[in-house]
């Protein structure tokens, strides 16, 4: 016959899984998700626009221009340190077939004369001179052409003569930064949104349980309510697998464009070709974590008595997947109690975290076969040890927590068995005998 408290616990769990408990996490997750992902998409669209502009500029007709001014601007930091040098210029030009306008009397030219200052394609209209000799040599040549009135090669859009540029090579640095930054922002937005969703949902569920059961700390966790606790270390999220997708999808149009125009001078995209490697690496990590998570995601601990108090005997059964091998293995069981607290009182500048072990027991089990059932566990709980203290339950000036943890580790073929269970073990002041489970049946 099923205990009445177990039935009540499953009713509470069904109430916890109501869609209304996920509304806050979903809304905040979407809000956090939209900002970085939108910024990432915008950056990638800007990179595609630069690539498209470079492709169009390859059909622009060559002509000549006359410099009216050439100068270098110095970029400085807030502290006055020099961070870079930018080459700027203004120039005039006419359509092909017309004489090159003179800088002194270009307003009296018979042909239409156009005025511009764009030196290169991309979001920046200036050249990054830096401290390299090549950049300063370009500046000296342009300055000499300005002083002598010597014409300088220019590329003009035949459909719009007012649109021209001196350097029509692909802006590799701008495009690479746009796609790398866009991919990184999109992946970060997804990850942060997922963390916010799960974090806010978990806070909402725990807040609901604490409001409903203020005097029953063992009812503040779904696993503690039912006595069926899933491994904390086995539930690996597939964030790496999903975060690698933007690095594959977002640069794809640029890479396809680069391959189609491989014979065009200056068509190589440089570091953008590395972005898919980053995505593949993330997906490989995600697959490894998924393989580990999938193998032991169904592993769980079934407590014979729930909740437990200090001085009792911990008894239960660890259920394992039936796909494990039949070879004998050695399982190392660790049962410990650890206390953590952090001093966050003002005027402390830094938060200091302290840890203390109150109990630790280790046991080695030799199991002939792990296939099918799993194995039983049994540990004595010292009466002198403290009970579980949930974060923020007793202390208001400190972040204080006492946790009882059961760990099971074994070296097996494939991903090793590595399980960790947070247990509901409380002191006598919080213990309610009416909630104990005594009718648990074990397999085998």
C-alpha positions as CSV (number, residue, x, y, z in Angstrom):
1,X,0.0,0.0,0.0
2,X,1.3,3.4,-0.9
3,X,2.0,5.8,2.0
4,X,-0.4,8.8,2.1
5,X,2.5,11.3,2.4
6,X,4.0,9.9,-0.8
7,X,0.8,10.5,-2.6
8,X,0.6,14.0,-1.1
9,X,4.2,14.6,-2.3
10,X,3.4,13.6,-5.9
11,X,0.4,16.0,-5.8
12,X,2.7,18.8,-4.8
13,X,5.2,17.9,-7.6
14,X,2.3,18.1,-10.2
15,X,1.4,21.5,-8.9
16,X,5.1,22.6,-9.2
17,X,5.1,21.6,-12.8
18,X,2.2,23.9,-13.7
19,X,3.0,26.2,-16.6
20,X,2.4,29.2,-14.4
21,X,5.6,28.4,-12.5
22,X,7.7,29.0,-15.7
23,X,6.2,32.3,-16.7
24,X,8.7,34.6,-14.9
25,X,11.7,32.6,-16.1
26,X,10.5,32.5,-19.7
27,X,9.8,36.3,-19.8
28,X,13.1,37.3,-18.3
29,X,15.0,34.7,-20.4
30,X,13.5,36.1,-23.6
31,X,14.3,39.7,-22.5
32,X,17.9,38.8,-21.8
33,X,18.1,36.7,-25.0
34,X,16.7,39.4,-27.4
35,X,19.4,42.1,-26.7
36,X,22.6,40.2,-27.4
37,X,21.2,38.1,-30.2
38,X,19.8,41.2,-31.9
39,X,23.1,42.9,-31.6
40,X,24.9,39.8,-33.0
41,X,22.6,39.7,-36.0
42,X,23.0,43.4,-36.6
43,X,26.8,43.0,-36.6
44,X,26.7,40.1,-39.0
45,X,24.4,42.0,-41.3
46,X,26.8,44.8,-41.3
47,X,29.6,42.4,-42.2
48,X,27.5,41.0,-45.1
49,X,26.9,44.6,-46.2
50,X,30.6,45.2,-46.3
51,X,31.2,42.1,-48.4
52,X,28.4,43.0,-50.8
53,X,29.9,46.5,-51.1
54,X,33.3,45.0,-51.8
55,X,31.8,42.8,-54.5
56,X,30.1,45.7,-56.2
57,X,33.2,47.8,-56.0
58,X,35.1,45.2,-58.2
59,X,33.0,46.4,-61.2
60,X,33.7,50.1,-60.6
61,X,35.7,51.9,-63.3
62,X,39.2,53.3,-62.6
63,X,39.8,57.0,-62.9
64,X,42.1,59.5,-61.2
65,X,41.7,62.0,-58.4
66,X,43.6,65.0,-57.0
67,X,44.2,65.4,-53.3
68,X,43.0,68.6,-51.7
69,X,44.2,67.7,-48.2
70,X,46.1,64.9,-46.5
71,X,46.6,64.6,-42.7
72,X,47.0,62.2,-39.8
73,X,44.9,62.2,-36.7
74,X,46.2,60.8,-33.4
75,X,43.9,58.7,-31.2
76,X,44.4,58.9,-27.4
77,X,43.0,57.2,-24.4
78,X,41.4,58.9,-21.4
79,X,44.8,59.1,-19.7
80,X,46.4,60.8,-22.7
81,X,48.2,57.8,-24.0
82,X,48.6,57.4,-27.8
83,X,46.5,54.5,-29.0
84,X,46.8,54.8,-32.8
85,X,47.2,56.9,-35.9
86,X,44.6,57.4,-38.7
87,X,45.3,58.6,-42.2
88,X,42.7,61.0,-43.6
89,X,42.4,62.7,-47.0
90,X,40.0,64.7,-49.1
91,X,40.1,64.6,-52.9
92,X,38.3,65.6,-56.1
93,X,37.7,63.7,-59.3
94,X,35.8,63.7,-62.6
95,X,34.3,61.0,-64.7
96,X,36.6,59.0,-67.1
97,X,37.4,60.8,-70.2
98,X,37.5,64.2,-68.5
99,X,40.8,65.9,-67.6
100,X,41.8,65.4,-64.0
101,X,40.6,68.5,-62.1
102,X,43.2,70.8,-60.5
103,X,43.0,71.4,-56.8
104,X,43.3,75.1,-57.2
105,X,40.6,75.8,-59.8
106,X,38.4,72.7,-59.7
107,X,35.2,74.8,-59.4
108,X,35.8,76.2,-62.9
109,X,36.1,72.8,-64.6
110,X,33.9,72.2,-67.6
111,X,33.2,68.6,-66.5
112,X,31.3,67.7,-63.4
113,X,33.7,67.5,-60.4
114,X,33.0,65.4,-57.3
115,X,34.3,65.8,-53.8
116,X,35.0,62.9,-51.4
117,X,37.0,61.6,-48.5
118,X,36.5,57.8,-48.5
119,X,39.9,56.0,-48.6
120,X,38.7,52.4,-48.1
121,X,35.7,50.2,-48.1
122,X,34.0,49.2,-44.8
123,X,32.7,51.1,-41.8
124,X,35.8,53.3,-41.5
125,X,36.7,55.9,-44.1
126,X,40.3,56.2,-42.9
127,X,43.4,54.0,-43.1
128,X,44.9,52.7,-39.8
129,X,48.4,53.9,-40.1
130,X,49.7,52.6,-36.8
131,X,53.4,52.6,-36.2
132,X,54.3,50.6,-39.2
133,X,56.7,51.9,-41.9
134,X,54.3,50.9,-44.6
135,X,51.5,53.1,-43.3
136,X,53.7,56.1,-42.9
137,X,55.2,55.5,-46.4
138,X,51.7,55.6,-47.8
139,X,51.1,58.9,-46.0
140,X,54.3,60.4,-47.4
141,X,53.3,59.4,-51.0
142,X,49.9,60.9,-50.7
143,X,51.3,64.1,-49.2
144,X,53.8,64.3,-52.1
145,X,51.0,63.8,-54.6
146,X,49.0,66.6,-52.9
147,X,51.9,69.0,-53.1
148,X,52.8,68.2,-56.7
149,X,49.2,67.9,-57.9
150,X,50.0,64.4,-59.3
151,X,46.8,62.4,-60.0
152,X,46.1,59.4,-57.8
153,X,44.3,56.2,-58.9
154,X,40.6,56.1,-57.9
155,X,37.7,53.7,-58.5
156,X,34.3,55.2,-59.3
157,X,30.8,53.8,-59.4
158,X,29.7,54.3,-63.0
159,X,26.0,54.2,-62.0
160,X,26.6,56.8,-59.3
161,X,29.7,59.0,-60.0
162,X,29.5,60.6,-56.6
163,X,30.5,57.2,-55.1
164,X,34.2,56.4,-55.2
165,X,37.0,55.0,-53.2
166,X,40.7,54.9,-53.4
167,X,41.3,51.4,-51.9
168,X,38.6,48.8,-53.0
169,X,40.2,45.7,-51.4
170,X,38.1,43.7,-49.0
171,X,38.0,45.2,-45.5
172,X,39.1,41.9,-43.9
173,X,39.5,43.3,-40.4
174,X,36.1,44.9,-40.3
175,X,34.3,41.9,-41.7
176,X,36.1,39.5,-39.4
177,X,35.4,41.5,-36.3
178,X,31.7,41.9,-37.4
179,X,31.2,38.2,-37.9
180,X,33.3,37.1,-34.9
181,X,31.6,39.7,-32.6
182,X,28.2,38.8,-34.0
183,X,28.6,35.1,-33.5
184,X,30.0,35.6,-30.0
185,X,27.1,37.9,-29.0
186,X,24.5,35.5,-30.4
187,X,26.0,32.6,-28.6
188,X,26.4,34.5,-25.4
189,X,22.8,35.8,-25.6
190,X,21.5,32.3,-26.0
191,X,23.6,31.0,-23.1
192,X,22.7,33.8,-20.8
193,X,19.0,33.5,-21.7
194,X,19.1,29.8,-20.9
195,X,20.8,30.4,-17.5
196,X,18.3,33.1,-16.6
197,X,15.4,30.9,-17.6
198,X,16.5,27.9,-15.5
199,X,17.8,30.2,-12.6
200,X,14.6,32.2,-12.3
201,X,12.4,29.1,-12.7
202,X,14.4,27.4,-9.9
203,X,14.0,30.4,-7.7
204,X,10.3,30.6,-8.4
205,X,9.8,27.0,-7.5
206,X,11.7,27.1,-4.3
207,X,10.0,30.4,-3.3
208,X,6.6,28.7,-3.8
209,X,7.6,25.7,-1.7
210,X,9.0,27.9,1.1
211,X,5.8,30.0,1.2
212,X,3.7,26.9,1.3
213,X,5.8,25.0,3.8
214,X,7.6,27.6,6.0
215,X,8.2,25.1,8.8
216,X,9.0,22.1,6.7
217,X,12.4,22.5,5.1
218,X,12.4,19.0,3.7
219,X,9.5,20.1,1.4
220,X,11.6,22.8,-0.3
221,X,12.9,20.5,-3.0
222,X,11.0,18.3,-5.5
223,X,13.3,15.3,-4.9
224,X,13.1,15.7,-1.2
225,X,9.3,15.7,-1.3
226,X,9.1,12.4,-3.1
227,X,12.3,10.8,-1.8
228,X,13.4,10.2,-5.3
229,X,16.6,12.3,-5.9
230,X,18.3,12.6,-9.2
231,X,22.0,13.1,-9.6
232,X,23.1,16.7,-9.6
233,X,26.3,15.9,-11.6
234,X,24.5,13.9,-14.3
235,X,22.2,16.6,-15.5
236,X,24.6,18.3,-17.8
237,X,23.0,21.0,-20.0
238,X,23.8,21.0,-23.7
239,X,24.9,24.7,-23.7
240,X,28.2,24.0,-25.6
241,X,26.3,22.0,-28.2
242,X,23.8,24.8,-28.8
243,X,26.3,27.7,-28.4
244,X,28.4,26.3,-31.3
245,X,25.5,26.6,-33.8
246,X,25.8,30.5,-34.3
247,X,29.5,30.1,-35.2
248,X,28.4,27.7,-38.0
249,X,25.3,29.4,-39.3
250,X,26.2,33.1,-39.0
251,X,29.5,33.1,-41.0
252,X,28.0,30.7,-43.7
253,X,26.9,33.5,-46.1
254,X,30.3,35.1,-46.0
255,X,32.1,31.8,-46.5
256,X,29.9,30.9,-49.5
257,X,30.5,34.3,-51.0
258,X,34.2,33.9,-50.5
259,X,34.2,30.5,-52.2
260,X,32.1,31.7,-55.2
261,X,34.6,34.6,-55.7
262,X,37.8,32.8,-54.9
263,X,39.4,34.0,-58.1
264,X,38.7,37.7,-57.4
265,X,41.7,39.6,-56.0
266,X,41.4,40.3,-52.3
267,X,38.5,37.9,-51.8
268,X,40.0,36.0,-48.9
269,X,38.1,36.5,-45.6
270,X,41.0,35.5,-43.3
271,X,40.0,34.7,-39.7
272,X,36.3,34.2,-40.6
273,X,37.3,30.8,-41.8
274,X,38.2,29.9,-38.2
275,X,34.7,30.6,-36.9
276,X,33.3,27.3,-38.0
277,X,36.2,25.6,-36.3
278,X,35.1,27.3,-33.1
279,X,31.6,26.1,-33.6
280,X,32.6,22.6,-34.3
281,X,34.7,22.6,-31.2
282,X,31.8,23.8,-29.1
283,X,29.6,21.1,-30.6
284,X,32.1,18.4,-29.9
285,X,32.2,19.4,-26.3
286,X,28.4,19.5,-26.2
287,X,28.3,16.0,-27.7
288,X,30.7,14.7,-25.1
289,X,28.7,16.3,-22.3
290,X,25.5,15.0,-23.9
291,X,26.9,11.5,-24.1
292,X,27.8,11.6,-20.4
293,X,24.5,13.2,-19.4
294,X,22.4,10.8,-21.5
295,X,24.0,7.7,-20.1
296,X,23.3,8.6,-16.4
297,X,20.4,11.0,-16.7
298,X,18.0,8.3,-15.6
299,X,20.2,7.4,-12.5
300,X,18.4,8.3,-9.3
301,X,18.5,7.6,-5.5
302,X,15.4,6.2,-3.8
303,X,15.4,6.9,-0.1
304,X,13.9,4.3,2.3
305,X,13.1,7.0,4.8
306,X,12.4,10.7,4.0
307,X,13.2,13.0,5.5
308,X,16.1,11.8,7.7
309,X,17.3,13.2,11.0
310,X,20.8,13.1,12.5
311,X,21.3,9.8,14.3
312,X,19.3,7.8,11.8
313,X,20.7,5.3,9.2
314,X,20.7,6.4,5.6
315,X,19.3,3.5,3.5
316,X,18.4,3.6,-0.2
317,X,18.8,2.2,-3.6
318,X,20.7,3.8,-6.5
319,X,18.8,3.0,-9.7
320,X,21.1,2.7,-12.8
321,X,20.4,2.4,-16.5
322,X,20.0,-1.1,-17.8
323,X,22.5,-0.5,-20.6
324,X,25.5,-0.8,-18.4
325,X,27.9,-3.7,-18.8
326,X,27.8,-6.9,-16.7
327,X,31.5,-6.8,-15.8
328,X,32.4,-6.5,-12.1
329,X,33.3,-3.1,-10.9
330,X,34.4,-1.2,-7.7
331,X,32.1,1.6,-6.7
332,X,33.5,4.2,-4.3
333,X,30.8,5.8,-2.1
334,X,31.4,9.0,-0.3
335,X,29.0,10.4,2.3
336,X,29.9,13.8,3.8
337,X,28.5,16.9,5.5
338,X,30.0,20.2,4.6
339,X,29.3,23.7,6.0
340,X,29.8,26.9,4.0
341,X,29.3,30.4,5.0
342,X,30.3,33.8,3.6
343,X,30.7,37.0,5.6
344,X,29.0,39.7,3.6
345,X,28.5,42.3,6.3
346,X,29.4,46.0,5.7
347,X,32.0,47.4,5.7
348,X,33.8,44.3,4.5
349,X,35.3,45.1,1.1
350,X,35.4,41.5,-0.1
351,X,33.2,38.5,0.5
352,X,35.1,35.8,2.4
353,X,33.9,32.2,2.0
354,X,34.6,29.6,4.7
355,X,34.2,25.8,4.5
356,X,34.3,23.1,7.2
357,X,33.8,19.3,7.0
358,X,31.6,17.9,9.8
359,X,31.5,14.3,8.6
360,X,33.0,12.1,5.9
361,X,32.7,8.4,5.4
362,X,34.0,6.4,2.5
363,X,32.9,2.9,1.5
364,X,34.0,0.7,-1.4
365,X,31.5,-1.7,-2.9
366,X,32.4,-4.6,-5.1
367,X,29.6,-5.3,-7.5
368,X,29.5,-8.3,-9.8
369,X,27.0,-6.7,-12.2
370,X,25.6,-3.2,-12.6
371,X,23.2,-4.1,-15.4
372,X,19.5,-3.7,-14.7
373,X,19.0,-2.9,-11.0
374,X,21.7,-0.8,-9.4
375,X,22.9,-1.2,-5.9
376,X,21.9,-0.5,-2.3
377,X,23.6,2.1,0.0
378,X,23.7,2.3,3.8
379,X,25.5,4.8,6.0
380,X,25.1,5.8,9.7
381,X,24.4,9.5,10.3
382,X,26.2,10.7,13.4
383,X,23.8,12.3,16.0
384,X,26.4,15.0,16.8
385,X,26.5,16.3,13.2
386,X,24.4,19.3,12.2
387,X,21.4,19.0,10.0
388,X,20.8,20.4,6.5
389,X,20.7,24.2,6.4
390,X,19.1,25.7,3.3
391,X,20.5,28.9,2.0
392,X,19.1,31.9,3.9
393,X,16.9,29.9,6.2
394,X,18.4,30.7,9.6
395,X,21.0,33.4,9.0
396,X,20.3,36.9,7.7
397,X,23.8,38.4,8.0
398,X,25.6,35.5,6.4
399,X,25.2,33.3,3.4
400,X,25.1,30.0,5.3
401,X,24.5,26.5,4.1
402,X,25.0,23.0,5.4
403,X,24.7,20.2,2.9
404,X,24.8,16.4,3.1
405,X,26.1,14.8,-0.1
406,X,26.3,11.2,-1.3
407,X,28.7,10.6,-4.2
408,X,29.2,7.4,-6.2
409,X,32.1,7.0,-8.5
410,X,33.3,4.0,-10.6
411,X,35.7,3.6,-13.5
412,X,33.8,1.8,-16.3
413,X,34.0,1.5,-20.1
414,X,33.0,4.8,-21.7
415,X,32.0,7.8,-19.5
416,X,32.7,6.9,-15.9
417,X,30.0,6.6,-13.3
418,X,30.0,9.9,-11.4
419,X,26.9,10.7,-9.4
420,X,26.2,13.2,-6.7
421,X,23.0,13.5,-4.6
422,X,22.0,16.3,-2.2
423,X,20.2,14.6,0.8
424,X,17.5,16.0,3.1
425,X,19.0,15.3,6.6
426,X,17.8,17.6,9.4
427,X,18.2,17.9,13.1
428,X,15.6,16.9,15.6
429,X,14.0,20.3,15.9
430,X,12.9,20.3,12.3
431,X,12.1,16.6,12.0
432,X,8.5,15.4,11.5
433,X,8.0,11.6,11.9
434,X,4.7,11.8,10.1
435,X,6.6,12.4,6.8
436,X,8.8,9.3,7.0
437,X,8.5,6.7,4.2
438,X,8.6,3.2,5.5
439,X,6.9,1.2,2.8
440,X,9.6,1.4,0.1
441,X,10.3,-1.8,-1.8
442,X,13.6,-2.5,-3.4
443,X,14.3,-4.4,-6.6
444,X,16.1,-7.7,-6.4
